Amino acid sequence: MSVRIRYSLKVAISSESDPEDKDLGNVSFEVVDDQQGEGGTRKFTLVAGATDVQLAMGDVTTAKFVMIRTLPKDPLDTPVEIRVRQNIVTNEEIPILPIGNAKEGHLLLSTPGITALFASNPGGVDMTLILAAAGD
């Protein structure tokens, strides 16, 4: 069985917030692929202080697409940095943190060979992670 994955990115950058005229950049991309064997989306709570918690990717053995969204479990809390490692817990950490005063952070990878993901929450706030993965 194959699964279809569709993802899009839209980025607008403006020199002023009002009016938002997108004068510094306005791009939009959409990708559609029908060649992945498995895929799905999962939601996790990563408690404050958690270290190297494996994020289950469902039936995906080797991911070629990964998207992680991070946000505080309690929307009134200030989000904290989440750190993600690929494949083994000794690999380099990838930090995910919202920009500016945004409440959510994002990580998107389209790369071969992700066999496992491990997440750490060194902060003092419980965080929600939403993981979308597709591959074989």
Secondary structure by P-SEA (a helix, b strand, c coil): cbbbbbbbbbbbbbccccccccccbbbbbbbbbccccccbbbbbbbcccccbbbbbccccccccbbbbbbbbccccbbbbbbbbbccccccbbbbbbbcccccccccccccccccbbbbbccccbbbbbbbbbbcc
